[in-house]
Amino acid sequence: MRRFFTCLGFAFIAVFSIQQANSQTNNNFEISKSMDIYLSLFRELNLNYVDEIQPSKLNETAIKAMLDELDPYTVFIPESEIEDYQLMTTGEYGGIGSLIQQIGEFVYVSEPYEGFPAQKSGLIPGDCILEVNGVNAKGKTTAQISDLLKGQPGSTVEVKILREGLVDPFPVTLTREKIKIENIPYQTVFENGIGYVRLTGFTQKAAAELKDVLIKMKEKNDLKGFIIDLRSNGGGLLNEAVDITNLFVEKGELIVSTKGKTEDRTTIHRTRQAPVDLNIPLVVMVNEQSASASEIVAGSLQDLDRAVIIGQRTYGKGLVQNVVPLSYNTQMKVTIAKYYIPSGRCIQEIDYAHKSENGGKRPDSLRSTFKTRGGRLVYDGGGIQPDVALEPLEFSAVSANLYGGNYIFRFANQFARNHTQIESPDKFTIDDSTYRQFVDFVKQEKFTYTTESERMIQKLKEIAKSESYLEAVQNHMTELETELVENKQNDILKHRDEIEELLKIEIVTRYYYQKGKIISALQNDPELKKAFEVILDQKQYNSLLSGKLN
């Protein structure tokens, strides 16, 4: 009997192998056939199309259309964009070190990085870029201007700048440097003894940098707890995520496994080093933009019952990519596997193979249940659900339009021109005088916006007109519109608290750059306050990790 099952097993393996071989043969034939059709079409286009074609441009378009049928992470990288993709893994590029943004027909300096060429050369937020190396910048996108500003470290770039308050444009010559985007732009130990790190990237050495910060904090302080802030961290290198998790869990722990089409794409990643601290109360802060490597760290620490996760459900990117070289110095970033965290769950939210069905999203009712090491229930298929779920901050329509319309940005520029210094980021506030100046600025700029209520009334009027009811309800509509306008005029005062917060952070950035921006934003951060509460309440902390809430 045993021999029968052994033979049967070999038969199944043989059949499976034959099926795989047949499938591969069929695929190879289809690829060969498709390539032949493609080359024939390209040749005939070149011979017969009425105008001259641009082969390279058409080829990139065809490749992009093909990859669009897959997932958004599988992309073709032409030679001209290689540097941008190197930035994603190293955090380094050659440039002037500044954020830029498009306003109207021009691109403006929005936030120079402290200590880099843009800031050292005197560029300030609000500077309008008219030319780059003699190239007219009018009508160009942020990406196009960024390409012109980047280059080899040590090379120079000349920009022509128009600055508000000055009549004439002026040239600025900048020497490009190697710009390193920090993985940890801010870290501190608060007065309550809790250590905090804002981690914004998972580029090379992120884990080593975090380890160094944690060790120094422990040497100099009696830490009551530790917070890793991964909010809006879009991820990066998988091995850095594993090594960061390793700081808090034993050597040899399974952190993430990847499963792809072939055996060589199936790998297991375990911790390799001795931990730094197995017992310190740990909180990881996340939001909807925490993705990929951020989700590996948050999800594995949750699965191992090592940290309390606070915030909103994460993005849900459980796909692994590799960059593979192609001919003529081009590359392709291709999805090769899905990753699974210690409980066995995959956090990928969208099934791109079925994206035509409900956008590829799986209903919550069909999500599978898994268990953490301690037996808490967790779920797959939709990012990491926090242990303490908090509502995301929602801005009113007036605040969103003031920010999106660059009124807050421009007022901060004006404020900085009129004030040489302000208080430190943790102390600076918007006083009554400054807020009145902002209200006056907005009035002078003739700020206006349309509320959702106004749009709905307009739509209702159109429907009423089509149904011949408009004349009957016109007076009521007019009264409602008038009342809405009167109320809308008070919105800037009604929503002063949230507008003040946006103004404060924007103004602080003019004087204290990225670090000051983070410090200022943390002063009134409700999610940080919740993290403090959880860490300092040992009973609540333990209850959340055990799943036995009182």
NUVOTOR-668837 format. One record per residue (C-alpha): x, z, y. Coordinates in steps of 0.001 Angstrom, whole numbers, padded with zeros to 6 digits, always signed. Layout:
<pts>
XZY;...
</pts>
This chain:
<pts>
+000000+000000+000000;+002828+000937+002371;+004470-002401+001574;+001171-004161+002369;+000971-002544+005842;+004646-003287+006444;+004050-006941+005608;+000921-006908+007738;+002912-005438+010617;+005524-008166+010324;+002720-010736+010236;+001254-009371+013479;+004685-009434+015118;+005236-012994+013938;+001830-014111+015226;+002420-012359+018549;+005875-013952+018866;+004450-017385+018083;+001684-016876+020664;+004256-015812+023250;+006407-018838+022446;+003397-021170+022651;+002361-019615+025947;+005876-020055+027331;+005979-023685+026121;+002617-024408+027764;+003799-022796+031023;+007010-024807+030982;+005034-028020+030487;+002640-027117+033333;+005568-026312+035635;+007304-029596+034780;+004071-031535+035306;+003329-029799+038631;+006855-030373+039937;+006639-034055+039074;+003319-034380+040934;+004706-032456+043915;+007856-034595+044183;+005818-037797+043817;+003470-036711+046571;+006370-035718+048851;+008110-039060+048281;+004954-041058+049016;+004255-039030+052147;+007724-039762+053432;+007370-043495+052694;+003808-044074+053850;+002676-041480+056417;+002054-043108+059807;+004348-040684+061729;+007712-039180+060892;+007240-036075+058756;+009308-032855+058912;+010200-032247+055263;+011536-028706+055708;+008489-027567+057656;+006069-029165+055192;+007935-027624+052271;+007777-024115+053781;+004059-024608+054421;+003499-025634+050801;+005490-022683+049487;+003634-020244+051748;+000244-021603+050633;+001269-021227+046988;+002465-017637+047419;-000647-016741+049419;-002545-017098+046140;-000625-014096+044790;-000047-010846+046706;+001146-010328+050309;+004483-008900+049147;+005667-012013+047299;+007172-014124+050074;+009670-016908+050646;+012604-016001+052896;+014173-018994+054660;+017809-018772+055674;+016822-018064+059290;+015049-014832+058279;+017651-013364+055909;+018839-010884+058553;+015324-009479+058998;+015063-008701+055294;+018503-007104+055238;+017196-004767+057951;+014505-003532+055556;+017077-002270+053030;+019979-001194+055248;+018151-000206+058434;+020839-002118+060339;+020903-005279+062446;+022870-006785+065315;+020986-006590+068590;+020332-004746+071843;+018366-001781+070445;+014922-001873+072026;+011294-002234+071128;+009572-005104+072926;+005937-006103+073298;+003966-009069+074560;+001757-008698+077623;+000135-011925+078750;+002578-014827+078800;+005738-012731+078748;+007489-010197+076545;+008404-006832+078045;+010848-004077+077187;+008679-001237+075872;+011082+001352+074472;+014893+001189+074583;+016691+003186+071873;+018818+005965+073319;+022549+005248+073186;+022242+001536+072436;+022944-001564+074592;+019484-001928+076210;+019459+001673+077438;+023170+001720+078349;+022717-001503+080358;+019931+000068+082410;+016914-001740+080936;+013742+000331+081242;+010188+000107+079877;+008184-002444+081804;+011089-004832+082420;+009769-008376+082042;+012072-010768+080152;+012106-014104+081986;+015008-015772+080168;+017334-015146+077222;+020641-017041+077377;+019033-019564+079703;+015997-020115+077465;+012703-019767+079322;+010792-016837+077783;+007372-017767+079159;+004830-018298+076384;+007155-017104+073648;+006041-014500+071122;+007614-011122+070487;+009133-012466+067253;+010683-015455+069056;+012233-013282+071774;+013453-010839+069130;+015244-013687+067331;+016954-014707+070588;+018084-011145+071312;+019551-010547+067836;+023009-011714+066889;+026408-010689+065620;+027620-007268+066831;+030179-007788+069597;+028597-010994+070887;+026940-011060+074291;+023461-012028+075397;+022302-012570+078966;+018739-011827+079944;+017007-012435+083249;+014767-009505+084152;+011888-009091+086591;+011246-005435+087399;+008120-004108+089088;+008987-002825+092571;+011750-005399+093061;+011200-008812+094645;+013872-010868+092932;+014778-011213+089239;+018280-010130+088207;+020588-010908+085262;+021755-008339+082723;+024571-009054+080272;+024412-006997+077086;+026950-006726+074294;+025147-006609+070979;+025895-003726+068648;+025101-002843+065067;+021759-001110+065472;+021047+001541+062853;+017438+002654+062632;+017469+006328+061757;+015725+007541+058623;+015361+010947+060277;+014714+010604+064019;+013826+014297+064354;+014291+017545+062476;+013905+021167+063516;+013168+024705+062400;+010151+026076+064242;+009908+029635+065557;+007790+030573+062534;+010729+029800+060242;+009346+026544+058840;+011707+023587+058595;+010406+020163+059574;+011743+016637+059033;+010195+013397+060292;+011216+010780+057739;+010502+007262+058985;+012392+005150+056456;+013796+004928+052942;+016854+002823+053701;+020272+003467+052159;+021445+007107+052388;+017989+008460+053298;+018158+010992+050460;+021707+012060+051322;+020701+012541+054952;+017657+014628+054026;+019743+016711+051598;+022286+017420+054333;+019547+018489+056774;+017896+020773+054223;+021166+022459+053197;+022160+023120+056827;+018701+024502+057624;+018945+026884+054665;+022439+027999+055685;+021409+028824+059254;+017853+030087+058750;+015697+032174+056454;+013307+029302+055778;+009671+030242+055156;+008811+026707+054107;+009651+023027+054532;+007604+020065+055789;+008377+016402+055089;+006399+014230+057508;+005807+010811+055913;+003000+009722+058213;+003157+005970+058941;+006256+005618+056747;+005829+002233+055077;+008417+002856+052378;+011702+001264+051374;+014138+001710+048523;+012709+003155+045308;+015934+004948+044300;+015940+006816+047637;+012405+008047+046910;+013542+009307+043488;+016579+011067+044966;+014512+012696+047724;+012074+014065+045160;+015116+015276+043199;+015927+017735+046012;+012950+019852+044940;+012630+019337+041152;+014859+019801+038122;+017402+017260+036936;+016006+014938+034254;+012411+014878+035544;+010512+011598+035206;+009585+010537+038744;+008461+006943+038412;+008356+004221+035787;+007913+000518+036431;+006095-001832+034075;+006369-005597+034441;+005718-008749+032429;+008927-008555+030423;+010825-005728+028775;+013684-005852+031301;+011151-005194+034069;+010077-001929+032435;+012283+000916+033629;+012166+004694+033851;+013584+006578+036831;+014527+010213+036323;+016186+012690+038644;+019967+012679+038186;+021256+015599+040247;+020847+019355+040433;+018052+020275+042891;+018629+021920+046265;+015587+024236+046172;+012985+024649+043441;+010968+027419+045091;+010635+026871+048827;+006981+026268+049825;+006757+022537+050425;+004213+020413+052327;+004207+016613+052559;+002213+015086+055424;+000740+011600+054870;-001767+009184+056388;-003307+005770+055697;-000038+004031+056631;+002141+006032+054237;+003003+003467+051583;+005209+002530+048637;+008257+004855+048518;+006318+007400+050603;+003636+007404+047932;+006219+007872+045179;+007540+011006+046898;+004087+012415+047744;+002542+011425+044400;+005357+012681+042168;+005587+016013+044002;+001812+016320+043632;+001879+015396+039935;+004608+017977+039298;+002670+020628+041293;+005683+021027+043560;+004160+020301+046990;+000858+020471+048831;-000098+017066+050256;-001887+017156+053642;-003518+014360+055643;-005412+011222+054676;-005443+009083+051538;-002354+006907+051512;-002167+003112+051635;-002157+002395+047899;+000876+000151+047319;+002024+000529+043751;+003889-002762+043416;+007636-003198+043017;+009546-006117+044552;+012951-007641+043941;+014733-010112+046194;+016054-013049+044160;+018434-015726+045507;+017297-019348+045664;+019158-022529+046542;+020473-023334+050037;+020861-019653+050997;+017131-018958+050786;+015556-016075+048926;+012258-014906+047501;+010903-011385+047517;+008784-011270+044385;+006550-008618+042858;+008017-007865+039430;+006212-004709+038308;+003764-001918+039029;+004990+001623+039308;+003532+004708+037696;+004155+008290+038778;+004611+011316+036448;+000941+011840+035530;+000799+008212+034343;-001344+006925+037186;-000729+003764+039172;-001639+004123+042830;-002036+000392+043538;-005383-000016+045278;-005941-003786+045381;-005948-005920+042249;-004711-009195+043725;-005523-011069+040516;-009204-010397+041304;-009114-010246+045107;-012089-012637+045366;-014210-009882+043829;-014902-007134+046362;-011534-007782+047976;-009838-006738+044760;-010759-003087+045355;-011882-001006+042442;-014952+001187+043098;-014227+004926+043123;-016618+005281+040195;-014267+003210+038007;-011076+005066+038871;-009387+006778+035928;-008684+010503+035786;-005238+011991+035153;-003830+015494+035254;-000922+017069+037071;+001546+019198+035130;-000582+022257+035836;-003845+020554+034896;-005248+019545+038281;-007294+016357+038285;-005843+013347+040113;-006957+009726+040202;-005437+006252+040062;-006136+003028+041883;-006324+004105+045498;-003247+005707+046957;-002539+009435+046943;-005527+011641+047729;-004255+014703+049666;-004774+018224+048392;-005939+019064+051911;-007851+016071+053274;-008119+015914+057069;-010099+013487+059180;-007891+010956+061004;-007763+011217+064773;-010391+008906+066251;-010037+007801+069861;-012980+007089+072115;-013620+003534+073309;-012304+004290+076787;-009025+005744+075446;-008527+002853+073041;-009091+000293+075788;-006822+002094+078254;-004071+002160+075650;-004654-001332+074254;-004894-002820+077745;-001476-001305+078645;-002880+000800+081502;-001235+003935+080106;+002023+002028+079525;+002086+000677+083089;+001156+003992+084697;+003989+005692+082797;+006380+003062+084188;+005105+003737+087715;+005392+007499+087176;+009014+007154+086012;+009922+005130+089120;+008603+007934+091314;+010010+010919+089394;+013684+011207+088511;+013111+013974+085949;+010434+015988+084179;+010315+019157+082089;+011487+019144+078473;+009266+017329+075938;+007842+020560+074516;+006811+021820+077971;+005764+018749+079953;+002009+018461+080556;-000292+016296+082674;-001460+018369+085642;-004533+017724+087802;-002554+015852+090441;-001021+013458+087912;-004377+012822+086264;-006001+012038+089639;-003185+009561+090282;-003931+007932+086942;-007664+007699+087712;-006844+006088+091080;-004415+003680+089372;-007090+002611+086892;-009596+002019+089709;-007088-000072+091677;-006420-002146+088584;-010189-002720+088229;-010206-001428+084670;-013322-002354+082734;-014321-002483+079089;-017345-003140+076942;-018730-000369+074762;-020252-000907+071346;-023583+000217+072817;-023417-002551+075421;-022630-005130+072769;-025570-003947+070690;-027926-004155+073682;-026759-007699+074403;-027340-008627+070769;-030782-007009+070856;-031656-009019+073967;-030653-012235+072211;-032813-011350+069206;-035739-010350+071452;-035424-013665+073294;-035421-015652+070069;-038543-013802+068954;-040259-014131+072374;-040239-010352+073028;-037666-010297+075835;-040127-010483+078722;-042094-007535+077310;-039037-005266+076916;-036886-006517+079800;-037565-003493+082040;-036648-001047+079257;-033468-002986+078550;-032451-002933+082211;-033062+000816+082472;-030964+001414+079365;-028128-000778+080639;-028117+001028+083994;-027990+004425+082307;-025121+003306+080086;-023102+002041+083065;-023592+005338+084899;-022438+007308+081876;-019512+004976+081232;-018150+005625+084736;-017590+009246+083717;-015788+008407+080461;-012283+008811+081908;-013164+012374+082919;-015265+013079+079830;-012412+012132+077492;-009632+013581+079616;-008084+015622+076791;-007256+012665+074570;-006248+010415+077488;-003951+013181+078748;-002297+013373+075347;-001598+009623+075328;-000287+009781+078902;+001925+012770+078175;+003594+011157+075166;+004089+007829+076970;+005644+009491+080022;+007925+011745+077955;+009257+008635+076170;+010576+007328+079509;+012924+010292+079821;+013620+011556+076285;+013172+008411+074189;+012116+008447+070512;+013095+012041+069816;+011211+013311+072860;+008189+011268+071870;+008008+013019+068495;+008524+016478+070017;+005767+015868+072566;+003312+014568+069948;+003877+017601+067705;+002849+020107+070387;-000894+019560+069855;-000816+018123+066340;-003754+019539+064315;-002260+018338+061021;+001007+020165+061712;-000972+023320+062515;-002746+022991+059150;+000616+022596+057404;+001799+025840+059041;-001369+027598+057925;-000969+026499+054297;+002710+027470+054067;+002324+030850+055754;-000704+031775+053628;+000933+032207+050217;-002410+032782+048520;-003851+029521+049867;-000655+027639+049011;-000649+028851+045403;-004377+028205+045040;-003991+024599+046151;-001170+023985+043680;-003015+025648+040816;-006336+023978+041605;-008040+027382+041513;-009444+027661+045017;-011184+030867+046027;
</pts>
